[in-house]
Amino acid sequence: MSELTIIADRLPAMLQATGEPARIRFLEFFTANIRNPNTRKAYARAACEFLTWCEARGVTALPVIQPMHVAAWIEELGQSYSVPTVKLRLAAIRHLFDWMVTGQVMPTNPAHAVRGPSYSTKKGKTPVLAPEEARQLLNSIPADTVAGKRDRALIGLMTYSFARIGAALAMEVRDVYVQSRRLWVRLHEKGGKLHEMPCHHTLEAYLDEYIEVGGLKDHPRSPLFRTIGRGTGILTETPLPQANAYAMIQRRAEAAGIDTAVCCHTFRATGITAYLKNGGTLEKAAHMANHSSTRTTQLYDRRSDEVSLDEVERILI
């Protein structure tokens, strides 16, 4: 069942009470206005939770919602969720109500008058591997099977090209191509943007071996990263789901003896940090990671962790 079907089947009763135009406009917000599936899922959850919360407090229609309702909901969320989560929920209903206002379903946006909790950070929370750990993980993956070559190529792609897991899994075979006698990758980033990067020589070897052994060269429009058939050890035609990729990373990290709690985003952060440690500039790193601002790239820069550790070791007791 698709995300949009789930949204349509679980519409809050308030939308029915407001009228058919409100119901249609609500569904259009997720179908026509939001392209990223992860954003769509998060915003749909926030919108349905808020409208259900309002219904439980006697609010029967969208135009009746007041800023005090939004403020009370945000305050209640703050008691159970982190500040970034609360800010995301507020952003979701702000965007939704803007869409409703322009569709003449609501007279004003009650969420605009509500201030979210303040939050500032100069360092992200994504776990990062040391270069030695990243190499240990990649070297530990058996390269004598197509599954091993696939996993090594996927992890290598995220590490050496700073690719997001969603962009990596959206690639087709033709998105790995030769240009100026070097292998390049074409990443399908957020908002439908295409981002092209030359391959590190190690990544080039990983991709070449995987594509060759998997017999993918003759199928340029097929998914690059695919599931493995049960009992066959052969690539299927099914694209590798993100949940499967996460589970694979957990298995490979455990088998390699990596104690760090890695996730899919770990390798993007690891690659950026390693690049900056070896003299790379923040501006170039932002371009390579397809960040619109270097402030975002700074969240992945963990060079200060080593400085902090060196200082802690000075405490000689």
C-alpha positions as CSV (number, residue, x, y, z in Angstrom):
1,M,0.0,0.0,0.0
2,S,1.4,3.4,-1.0
3,E,2.0,6.3,1.4
4,L,-0.7,8.3,-0.4
5,T,-3.3,5.5,0.0
6,I,-2.5,5.4,3.7
7,I,-3.0,9.2,4.0
8,A,-6.3,9.0,2.1
9,D,-7.6,6.1,4.3
10,R,-6.8,7.9,7.6
11,L,-8.1,11.4,7.0
12,P,-9.2,13.1,10.2
13,A,-13.0,13.5,10.5
14,M,-12.5,17.3,10.7
15,L,-11.7,17.4,6.9
16,Q,-15.0,15.7,6.2
17,A,-16.8,18.2,8.3
18,T,-15.1,21.1,6.6
19,G,-16.2,19.9,3.2
20,E,-15.1,18.1,0.1
21,P,-12.9,21.0,-1.1
22,A,-10.9,20.8,2.1
23,R,-10.4,17.0,1.7
24,I,-9.3,17.4,-1.9
25,R,-7.0,20.3,-1.1
26,F,-5.5,18.3,1.8
27,L,-4.6,15.4,-0.5
28,E,-3.3,17.7,-3.2
29,F,-0.8,19.1,-0.6
30,F,0.9,15.7,-0.4
31,T,0.4,14.6,-4.0
32,A,1.2,17.8,-6.0
33,N,3.2,19.9,-3.6
34,I,5.6,17.5,-1.8
35,R,7.9,15.3,-4.0
36,N,10.2,13.8,-1.4
37,P,8.7,10.6,0.0
38,N,10.4,11.1,3.4
39,T,9.1,14.6,3.8
40,R,5.7,13.6,2.6
41,K,5.5,10.8,5.3
42,A,6.8,13.1,8.1
43,Y,4.4,16.0,7.2
44,A,1.4,13.6,6.8
45,R,2.1,12.2,10.3
46,A,2.3,15.7,11.8
47,A,-0.8,17.0,10.0
48,C,-3.0,14.0,11.0
49,E,-1.7,14.1,14.6
50,F,-2.5,17.8,14.9
51,L,-6.0,17.6,13.4
52,T,-6.8,14.5,15.5
53,W,-5.6,16.4,18.6
54,C,-7.8,19.3,17.7
55,E,-10.8,17.0,17.2
56,A,-10.3,15.6,20.7
57,R,-10.6,19.2,22.1
58,G,-13.9,20.0,20.3
59,V,-12.5,21.7,17.2
60,T,-14.8,20.6,14.4
61,A,-13.6,22.4,11.2
62,L,-10.4,23.8,9.8
63,P,-11.4,27.5,9.8
64,V,-12.1,27.3,13.6
65,I,-8.5,26.5,14.4
66,Q,-6.8,29.3,16.3
67,P,-3.2,30.1,17.1
68,M,-3.8,29.1,20.7
69,H,-4.6,25.6,19.5
70,V,-1.3,25.4,17.7
71,A,0.6,26.9,20.6
72,A,-0.9,24.4,23.1
73,W,-0.1,21.5,20.8
74,I,3.5,22.6,20.4
75,E,3.9,23.0,24.1
76,E,2.5,19.5,24.7
77,L,4.9,18.1,22.0
78,G,7.8,19.7,23.8
79,Q,7.3,17.6,26.8
80,S,7.8,14.3,24.9
81,Y,9.9,15.1,21.8
82,S,13.2,16.8,21.0
83,V,13.4,20.4,19.8
84,P,14.2,19.5,16.1
85,T,11.2,17.1,16.1
86,V,8.9,19.8,17.4
87,K,10.2,22.3,14.9
88,L,9.6,19.8,12.1
89,R,5.9,19.3,13.2
90,L,5.3,23.0,13.3
91,A,6.8,23.5,9.9
92,A,4.6,20.8,8.6
93,I,1.3,22.4,9.7
94,R,2.6,25.9,8.7
95,H,3.1,24.7,5.1
96,L,-0.2,22.8,5.1
97,F,-2.2,25.7,6.3
98,D,-0.5,28.0,3.8
99,W,-1.7,25.6,1.1
100,M,-5.2,25.7,2.6
101,V,-5.2,29.5,2.6
102,T,-4.2,29.8,-1.0
103,G,-6.9,27.2,-1.8
104,Q,-9.5,29.4,0.0
105,V,-10.2,26.6,2.5
106,M,-9.0,28.7,5.5
107,P,-9.1,32.5,5.9
108,T,-5.7,32.7,7.7
109,N,-2.8,30.5,8.8
110,P,-3.1,30.1,12.6
111,A,0.4,28.6,12.7
112,H,2.2,31.7,11.5
113,A,1.6,33.5,14.8
114,V,3.2,30.7,16.8
115,R,6.9,30.7,17.5
116,G,8.7,27.4,17.7
117,P,11.3,26.5,20.3
118,S,14.7,27.9,19.7
119,Y,17.4,25.5,18.6
120,S,21.0,26.0,17.5
121,T,23.8,23.5,16.9
122,K,27.2,23.6,15.3
123,K,27.7,19.9,15.3
124,G,25.5,17.1,13.9
125,K,24.6,13.9,15.8
126,T,25.4,11.5,13.0
127,P,28.0,8.8,14.2
128,V,31.2,9.1,12.3
129,L,33.9,6.5,11.7
130,A,37.6,7.1,11.9
131,P,39.3,6.5,8.5
132,E,40.8,3.3,9.9
133,E,37.4,2.0,10.9
134,A,35.9,2.8,7.5
135,R,38.8,1.0,5.8
136,Q,38.4,-1.9,8.3
137,L,34.7,-2.2,7.4
138,L,35.2,-2.1,3.6
139,N,38.0,-4.6,3.8
140,S,36.0,-7.0,5.9
141,I,33.2,-7.4,3.3
142,P,33.8,-10.6,1.4
143,A,34.3,-9.8,-2.3
144,D,33.8,-13.4,-3.6
145,T,30.0,-13.0,-4.0
146,V,27.8,-10.6,-5.8
147,A,26.1,-9.6,-2.5
148,G,29.5,-8.7,-1.1
149,K,30.5,-6.7,-4.1
150,R,27.1,-4.9,-4.0
151,D,27.4,-4.0,-0.3
152,R,31.0,-2.8,-0.7
153,A,30.0,-0.7,-3.7
154,L,27.1,0.9,-1.9
155,I,29.1,1.7,1.3
156,G,32.0,2.9,-0.8
157,L,29.7,5.1,-2.9
158,M,28.3,6.9,0.2
159,T,31.8,7.3,1.7
160,Y,33.8,8.5,-1.4
161,S,31.1,10.6,-3.1
162,F,29.3,11.8,0.1
163,A,26.0,10.4,-1.4
164,R,22.8,10.3,0.6
165,I,21.4,6.8,0.9
166,G,18.2,7.9,-1.0
167,A,20.3,9.3,-3.8
168,A,22.4,6.1,-4.0
169,L,19.5,3.7,-4.1
170,A,17.7,5.8,-6.8
171,M,20.6,5.3,-9.2
172,E,20.2,3.3,-12.4
173,V,23.1,1.5,-14.1
174,R,23.5,4.3,-16.6
175,D,24.2,6.7,-13.8
176,V,27.7,5.2,-13.6
177,Y,29.4,6.3,-16.7
178,V,32.9,7.2,-18.2
179,Q,33.8,10.8,-18.8
180,S,37.4,12.1,-19.6
181,R,38.7,8.5,-19.1
182,R,37.4,8.5,-15.5
183,L,34.3,6.9,-14.0
184,W,31.6,9.3,-12.8
185,V,28.4,8.9,-10.9
186,R,25.1,10.7,-11.3
187,L,23.2,11.1,-8.1
188,H,19.5,11.8,-7.9
189,E,19.3,14.3,-5.0
190,K,16.5,16.0,-3.2
191,G,14.0,18.1,-5.2
192,G,14.8,16.2,-8.4
193,K,18.3,17.7,-8.7
194,L,21.0,15.7,-10.4
195,H,24.5,15.9,-8.9
196,E,27.5,14.5,-10.8
197,M,30.8,13.5,-9.2
198,P,34.0,11.8,-10.4
199,C,34.8,8.6,-8.7
200,H,37.7,8.1,-6.2
201,H,39.9,5.3,-7.7
202,T,38.9,2.9,-4.9
203,L,35.2,3.5,-5.6
204,E,35.9,3.1,-9.3
205,A,37.2,-0.4,-8.7
206,Y,34.3,-1.3,-6.4
207,L,31.7,-0.2,-9.0
208,D,33.4,-1.8,-11.9
209,E,33.7,-5.2,-10.2
210,Y,30.0,-5.0,-9.0
211,I,28.6,-4.1,-12.4
212,E,30.8,-6.7,-14.1
213,V,29.9,-9.6,-11.8
214,G,26.3,-8.6,-11.6
215,G,25.9,-8.6,-15.4
216,L,24.4,-5.1,-15.3
217,K,26.2,-3.4,-18.3
218,D,23.6,-4.6,-20.8
219,H,20.7,-3.1,-18.7
220,P,21.4,0.6,-18.4
221,R,17.9,1.7,-17.3
222,S,17.6,-0.9,-14.6
223,P,18.3,-0.2,-10.8
224,L,21.9,-0.2,-9.9
225,F,21.5,-1.6,-6.4
226,R,19.1,-4.5,-6.2
227,T,18.0,-7.2,-3.8
228,I,19.5,-10.6,-3.8
229,G,17.3,-13.6,-4.6
230,R,16.7,-16.0,-1.7
231,G,18.7,-19.2,-2.1
232,T,20.1,-18.1,-5.5
233,G,22.6,-15.4,-4.5
234,I,21.7,-13.7,-7.8
235,L,20.6,-10.1,-8.3
236,T,16.9,-9.6,-8.8
237,E,15.1,-6.8,-10.7
238,T,13.8,-5.3,-7.5
239,P,15.5,-2.0,-6.2
240,L,17.1,-2.4,-2.8
241,P,14.8,-0.8,-0.2
242,Q,16.3,1.7,2.2
243,A,15.3,-0.5,5.2
244,N,17.2,-3.4,3.7
245,A,20.3,-1.2,3.1
246,Y,20.2,-0.1,6.8
247,A,19.9,-3.7,7.9
248,M,22.8,-4.7,5.7
249,I,25.0,-1.9,7.1
250,Q,24.3,-3.1,10.6
251,R,25.2,-6.7,9.7
252,R,28.4,-5.6,8.0
253,A,29.5,-3.3,10.8
254,E,28.9,-6.0,13.4
255,A,30.8,-8.6,11.4
256,A,33.7,-6.1,11.1
257,G,33.8,-5.6,14.8
258,I,32.8,-1.9,14.5
259,D,31.5,-0.7,17.9
260,T,30.3,2.7,16.7
261,A,26.5,2.8,16.2
262,V,26.6,3.3,12.5
263,C,23.6,4.3,10.3
264,C,23.2,5.0,6.5
265,H,24.2,8.6,7.0
266,T,27.4,7.7,8.8
267,F,29.4,7.2,5.6
268,R,28.5,10.6,4.2
269,A,29.7,12.2,7.4
270,T,32.8,10.0,7.5
271,G,33.7,10.9,3.9
272,I,33.3,14.7,4.5
273,T,35.3,14.6,7.7
274,A,38.1,12.6,6.1
275,Y,38.2,15.0,3.2
276,L,38.5,18.1,5.4
277,K,41.2,16.4,7.6
278,N,43.3,16.0,4.5
279,G,43.3,19.6,3.5
280,G,40.0,19.9,1.7
281,T,38.1,23.2,1.9
282,L,34.7,23.6,3.4
283,E,33.4,25.3,0.2
284,K,34.5,22.4,-2.0
285,A,33.1,19.9,0.5
286,A,29.7,21.7,0.3
287,H,29.8,21.5,-3.5
288,M,30.7,17.8,-3.4
289,A,28.0,17.0,-0.9
290,N,25.5,19.1,-2.9
291,H,24.8,21.4,0.1
292,S,23.4,24.8,-0.6
293,S,25.2,26.3,2.4
294,T,28.5,25.6,4.1
295,R,26.7,25.8,7.4
296,T,25.1,22.5,6.6
297,T,28.4,21.0,5.7
298,Q,29.9,22.1,9.0
299,L,27.5,19.8,10.8
300,Y,29.4,16.9,9.3
301,D,32.8,18.2,10.2
302,R,34.1,16.2,13.2
303,R,37.7,17.3,13.2
304,S,37.1,19.0,16.6
305,D,36.4,15.6,18.1
306,E,40.1,14.7,17.9
307,V,41.1,18.0,19.5
308,S,38.7,17.4,22.4
309,L,40.1,13.9,22.9
310,D,43.7,15.1,22.9
311,E,42.8,17.7,25.5
312,V,41.0,15.2,27.7
313,E,44.1,12.9,27.7
314,R,46.0,15.8,29.4
315,I,44.1,15.1,32.6
316,L,46.8,13.0,34.2
317,I,45.6,11.7,37.5
